């Protein structure tokens, strides 16, 4: 029987895509409460935290409905994420939610949870990574993408983001420079920059 202790044991060993799929399928088929997986996301040992979040992402991308019981908890903990690898997976899940919402394909229950959530917790969590020196590019980029989903509700983001993106554009890798240039060019919210 699948348990949190079993998962901890699995997450202390290197994982590959196949075993990630196997573990996520086991969690789904055995109906392990995702609240236990969320607790592992915030485990003090980094690789347990990272790998359990990776599995959570796999589960969310199999069917976004699976995360419904823990989605509010995920959003409430967004500014408590303690490492960029965990942030990367939470960011990808949240961006998938935003994508499905734009396509009118987000399940109603998740729409309600997102609407009731405190966006300031999410914004704070994203700024934490954007302002972290040497933050991994994926975590940084997806944090900016999440913030772009809030510019209509928080107009101050229109003033804060362009200088940050411009700074990143100067002091970064070629890939990040390319992303920053595209965001500054394509985003109509930054027309005055």
Backbone torsions as a table, in degrees:
resi	resn	phi	psi	omega
1	UNK	NA	138.5	-178.7
2	UNK	-71.8	135.5	179.3
3	UNK	-144.6	169.2	177.2
4	UNK	-62.6	-39.0	178.5
5	UNK	-63.1	-39.6	176.9
6	UNK	-60.8	-44.8	-179.5
7	UNK	-64.3	-41.5	178.1
8	UNK	-58.2	-43.9	178.4
9	UNK	-61.4	-44.1	178.9
10	UNK	-64.4	-39.3	-175.1
11	UNK	-77.5	-9.8	175.6
12	UNK	-84.5	-10.9	177.3
13	UNK	-102.9	152.7	176.9
14	UNK	-59.4	141.4	-179.7
15	UNK	-112.6	152.0	169.7
16	UNK	-120.8	175.2	-176.4
17	UNK	-58.5	-38.9	-179.0
18	UNK	-63.0	-47.0	-178.3
19	UNK	-69.6	-29.7	173.8
20	UNK	-62.0	-45.3	177.5
21	UNK	-62.9	-42.8	179.6
22	UNK	-61.8	-45.2	-179.4
23	UNK	-65.6	-43.6	179.7
24	UNK	-64.3	-39.1	177.0
25	UNK	-64.6	-38.9	178.0
26	UNK	-63.5	-44.3	-179.6
27	UNK	-60.6	-42.9	180.0
28	UNK	-67.6	-49.9	-175.2
29	UNK	-67.4	-33.9	-179.8
30	UNK	-91.6	1.1	174.9
31	UNK	56.9	39.6	176.0
32	UNK	-63.9	130.6	178.7
33	UNK	-59.7	126.5	-178.8
34	UNK	-66.0	-15.4	175.5
35	UNK	-60.9	-32.3	176.9
36	UNK	-69.3	-36.8	177.0
37	UNK	-68.3	-39.2	177.3
38	UNK	-60.5	-41.4	178.1
39	UNK	-60.2	-38.9	177.6
40	UNK	-68.7	-28.6	176.7
41	UNK	-58.7	-28.7	-177.4
42	UNK	-107.7	22.6	177.0
43	UNK	-65.0	147.9	-178.0
44	UNK	-68.2	-26.8	178.6
45	UNK	-83.6	122.2	-172.6
46	UNK	-55.7	-44.3	-175.3
47	UNK	-71.5	-30.2	174.9
48	UNK	-67.8	-43.7	178.3
49	UNK	-59.6	-51.5	-177.6
50	UNK	-62.7	-48.9	-175.3
51	UNK	-69.9	-34.6	177.1
52	UNK	-68.7	-34.6	176.1
53	UNK	-69.4	-34.8	177.9
54	UNK	-62.5	-42.2	177.9
55	UNK	-66.0	-40.7	177.4
56	UNK	-59.7	-41.8	176.8
57	UNK	-60.9	-44.8	178.7
58	UNK	-57.8	-43.3	-180.0
59	UNK	-63.3	-44.9	-179.4
60	UNK	-62.4	-37.4	-178.5
61	UNK	-80.1	-18.5	172.9
62	UNK	-69.8	-44.9	178.2
63	UNK	-162.9	113.2	-175.3
64	UNK	-59.0	-24.3	179.2
65	UNK	-59.9	-28.4	-177.4
66	UNK	-60.7	-30.0	-175.7
67	UNK	-85.5	-3.2	-176.8
68	UNK	-50.5	-46.6	-177.7
69	UNK	-63.6	-21.6	-175.7
70	UNK	-116.7	1.3	-173.9
71	UNK	-62.3	-43.4	179.2
72	UNK	-61.4	-42.2	178.5
73	UNK	-62.7	-42.0	178.0
74	UNK	-59.2	-46.4	-178.7
75	UNK	-66.8	-37.6	-180.0
76	UNK	-69.2	-22.2	-179.9
77	UNK	-99.0	4.3	-171.1
78	UNK	-58.0	-35.1	179.2
79	UNK	-87.7	2.0	178.5
80	UNK	-103.0	2.0	-179.8
81	UNK	-61.9	128.6	-169.5
82	UNK	-103.9	-4.3	174.7
83	UNK	-148.5	150.8	-174.8
84	UNK	-65.3	-25.2	177.8
85	UNK	-69.1	-42.1	175.2
86	UNK	-63.3	-44.2	179.2
87	UNK	-58.4	-40.3	-179.5
88	UNK	-57.1	-44.5	-178.4
89	UNK	-71.8	-40.9	177.2
90	UNK	-64.3	-40.3	178.0
91	UNK	-60.5	-44.5	-179.6
92	UNK	-62.5	-40.6	179.2
93	UNK	-64.5	-46.1	-178.7
94	UNK	-65.5	-38.4	176.9
95	UNK	-64.8	-34.5	175.1
96	UNK	-64.5	-40.1	177.0
97	UNK	-61.2	-46.8	178.8
98	UNK	-62.0	-40.8	178.8
99	UNK	-60.7	-48.1	-179.8
100	UNK	-64.5	-34.9	177.5
101	UNK	-64.6	-43.9	178.4
102	UNK	-61.8	-33.6	-179.2
103	UNK	-86.8	5.3	-175.9
104	UNK	56.4	35.0	-178.8
105	UNK	-117.7	6.4	179.9
106	UNK	-80.5	128.7	178.4
107	UNK	-56.3	145.4	-174.5
108	UNK	-56.1	-41.5	-178.7
109	UNK	-62.0	-39.6	177.4
110	UNK	-69.9	-35.4	175.2
111	UNK	-58.9	-44.7	-179.0
112	UNK	-63.8	-44.9	179.4
113	UNK	-61.3	-44.9	179.6
114	UNK	-62.4	-42.7	-179.5
115	UNK	-64.2	-36.6	-179.1
116	UNK	-81.7	-12.0	-176.2
117	UNK	-70.2	162.8	177.1
118	UNK	-94.0	102.6	-176.9
119	UNK	-63.5	-21.7	179.9
120	UNK	-65.4	-30.8	175.9
121	UNK	-65.1	-42.7	-179.9
122	UNK	-68.1	-44.7	179.3
123	UNK	-60.9	-44.7	178.2
124	UNK	-60.1	-43.7	178.9
125	UNK	-62.2	-39.7	179.4
126	UNK	-67.8	-43.5	179.0
127	UNK	-63.6	-32.9	177.4
128	UNK	-55.2	-44.0	-177.3
129	UNK	-79.5	-35.8	179.3
130	UNK	-62.5	-33.8	-177.2
131	UNK	-95.0	1.9	178.2
132	UNK	-82.3	121.2	178.0
133	UNK	-59.5	141.0	177.8
134	UNK	56.7	34.6	175.2
135	UNK	-69.5	138.2	177.5
136	UNK	-55.7	142.1	-173.2
137	UNK	-56.5	-44.9	-177.7
138	UNK	-60.7	-43.8	179.6
139	UNK	-63.8	-42.1	179.4
140	UNK	-63.4	-51.2	-177.5
141	UNK	-62.5	-45.5	-178.1
142	UNK	-70.8	-27.7	174.1
143	UNK	-65.4	-42.4	176.9
144	UNK	-63.3	-44.6	179.2
145	UNK	-59.0	-39.6	177.8
146	UNK	-63.9	-45.5	-179.5
147	UNK	-60.8	-34.4	179.1
148	UNK	-62.9	-23.2	176.7
149	UNK	-74.2	-11.9	-177.0
150	UNK	-110.5	1.3	-174.4
151	UNK	-64.7	-29.7	178.6
152	UNK	-71.1	-33.5	-179.0
153	UNK	-86.0	-23.7	-178.6
154	UNK	-129.4	84.1	-175.2
155	UNK	-57.5	-25.7	179.3
156	UNK	-62.0	-22.6	177.0
157	UNK	-63.6	-30.2	178.8
158	UNK	-63.7	-26.9	178.4
159	UNK	-90.9	-34.3	-175.7
160	UNK	-79.2	-37.8	-173.3
161	UNK	-70.6	-44.7	-176.8
162	UNK	-55.3	-46.0	178.5
163	UNK	-64.3	-35.0	178.1
164	UNK	-65.7	-45.9	179.8
165	UNK	-64.1	-39.2	177.8
166	UNK	-64.0	-40.4	177.8
167	UNK	-63.4	-43.4	178.3
168	UNK	-63.0	-35.0	-179.6
169	UNK	-63.6	-29.7	-178.4
170	UNK	-85.4	-44.0	-171.4
171	UNK	-104.3	51.0	-173.6
172	UNK	-145.1	-177.9	178.1
173	UNK	-75.2	162.6	177.0
174	UNK	-56.6	-39.7	-180.0
175	UNK	-64.1	-43.1	179.3
176	UNK	-69.1	-37.9	176.5
177	UNK	-60.0	-43.5	178.9
178	UNK	-60.8	-46.7	178.7
179	UNK	-59.7	-48.1	-178.3
180	UNK	-61.0	-43.0	178.9
181	UNK	-62.1	-43.8	179.2
182	UNK	-62.4	-43.7	-179.6
183	UNK	-63.0	-45.4	-178.4
184	UNK	-66.4	-34.0	-179.7
185	UNK	-77.6	-46.7	-171.5
186	UNK	-82.5	-24.1	-174.3
187	UNK	-81.8	114.6	-179.1
188	UNK	-69.8	-11.6	178.2
189	UNK	-72.5	-17.3	-176.7
190	UNK	-109.1	23.9	-174.5
191	UNK	-56.4	-29.6	-177.3
192	UNK	-82.1	3.6	179.2
193	UNK	-103.5	NA	NA
